[in-house]
Amino acid sequence: MSSNIYLLKNCQQCNKTFTARTTVTKYCGSSCSKKAWKLRKRQEKINAAISETEKKDNNNTVINTNKEYLSITEASQLIGVSRWTIQRMVQNGRLKAVPFGRKRILSKKQIENLFNE
């Protein structure tokens, strides 16, 4: 069913004036429509990546500081250094790590004493 409506509109993609046959037409042609769709999809991917990164950052910053013993990863997150820095401190004898199963754990008091020295 064809309509007898002719509206002058501006394309939302290229901003050129065109004659629209319906009231909901947004783009002057298929090429502008495809470009707008691609731009929308790209923006959706960017927003998804940003929200995923924010979720990861929020998960990594939650550390239970009520624990008396910390894993090397938890200790590194608590202080704000890399795991390898904690590993080097254990190897140099500045910290004492106790094997606990497959992990090595540190006393939270040792971490606090680092800053009191």
C-alpha positions as CSV (number, residue, x, y, z in Angstrom):
1,M,0.0,0.0,0.0
2,S,1.5,3.2,-1.1
3,S,1.1,6.6,0.6
4,N,0.6,9.9,-1.0
5,I,2.6,11.7,1.7
6,Y,5.7,13.6,0.7
7,L,7.7,15.2,3.5
8,L,11.0,17.1,3.3
9,K,13.3,15.7,6.0
10,N,17.0,15.9,6.9
11,C,18.9,12.6,7.0
12,Q,20.1,11.8,10.5
13,Q,23.4,10.4,9.1
14,C,24.5,12.7,6.3
15,N,22.2,15.7,7.1
16,K,21.1,16.1,3.5
17,T,17.5,17.0,2.7
18,F,15.4,14.3,1.1
19,T,11.8,13.5,0.4
20,A,10.3,11.0,2.8
21,R,7.2,8.9,2.0
22,T,6.5,8.0,5.6
23,T,6.6,10.0,8.8
24,V,9.1,7.7,10.5
25,T,11.8,7.7,7.9
26,K,15.1,8.8,9.3
27,Y,17.7,8.2,6.6
28,C,17.9,9.3,2.9
29,G,18.8,5.9,1.6
30,S,20.1,2.4,2.4
31,S,23.7,3.5,2.5
32,C,23.1,6.0,5.3
33,S,20.9,3.5,7.1
34,K,23.7,0.9,7.0
35,K,26.2,3.4,8.2
36,A,24.0,4.5,11.1
37,W,23.4,0.8,12.1
38,K,27.1,0.1,12.0
39,L,27.8,3.1,14.2
40,R,25.1,2.0,16.7
41,K,26.5,-1.5,16.9
42,R,30.1,-0.2,17.4
43,Q,28.8,2.1,20.2
44,E,27.0,-0.9,21.8
45,K,30.3,-2.9,21.8
46,I,32.2,0.0,23.4
47,N,29.6,0.4,26.1
48,A,29.6,-3.3,26.8
49,A,33.4,-3.3,27.1
50,I,33.3,-0.3,29.5
51,S,30.7,-1.9,31.7
52,E,32.6,-5.2,31.8
53,T,35.8,-3.4,32.8
54,E,34.0,-1.6,35.5
55,K,32.6,-4.9,36.8
56,K,36.1,-6.4,36.9
57,D,37.5,-3.4,38.7
58,N,34.8,-3.5,41.3
59,N,35.4,-7.3,41.8
60,N,39.1,-6.8,42.2
61,T,38.9,-4.1,44.8
62,V,36.8,-6.0,47.2
63,I,39.2,-7.5,49.8
64,N,38.1,-9.0,53.1
65,T,40.4,-7.1,55.5
66,N,38.9,-9.0,58.5
67,K,41.1,-12.0,57.6
68,E,44.1,-12.7,59.8
69,Y,46.0,-14.5,57.0
70,L,46.1,-13.4,53.4
71,S,47.1,-15.1,50.2
72,I,49.9,-13.4,48.1
73,T,47.4,-12.1,45.7
74,E,45.2,-10.6,48.4
75,A,48.2,-9.1,50.1
76,S,49.3,-7.5,46.8
77,Q,45.9,-6.0,46.2
78,L,45.7,-4.7,49.8
79,I,49.0,-2.9,49.5
80,G,48.6,-1.9,45.8
81,V,51.7,-3.7,44.4
82,S,52.1,-6.6,42.0
83,R,52.2,-10.2,43.1
84,W,55.8,-10.4,42.0
85,T,56.8,-7.7,44.4
86,I,55.3,-9.7,47.3
87,Q,57.1,-12.9,45.9
88,R,60.4,-11.0,45.9
89,M,59.9,-9.8,49.5
90,V,59.3,-13.4,50.5
91,Q,62.4,-14.6,48.7
92,N,64.5,-11.8,50.2
93,G,63.3,-12.7,53.7
94,R,61.4,-9.4,54.4
95,L,58.1,-11.4,54.6
96,K,57.5,-15.0,55.8
97,A,55.1,-17.0,53.8
98,V,53.8,-20.3,55.0
99,P,52.7,-23.0,52.6
100,F,49.0,-23.9,53.0
101,G,48.0,-26.5,50.5
102,R,48.8,-25.2,47.0
103,K,48.9,-21.6,48.2
104,R,51.3,-19.6,50.4
105,I,49.8,-17.3,53.0
106,L,51.1,-14.4,54.9
107,S,50.1,-13.0,58.3
108,K,48.3,-9.7,58.0
109,K,50.4,-8.4,60.9
110,Q,53.6,-8.8,58.7
111,I,52.0,-6.5,56.1
112,E,51.2,-3.9,58.7
113,N,54.7,-4.1,60.2
114,L,56.2,-3.3,56.8
115,F,54.9,0.3,57.2
116,N,55.8,0.6,60.9
117,E,59.5,0.0,60.3
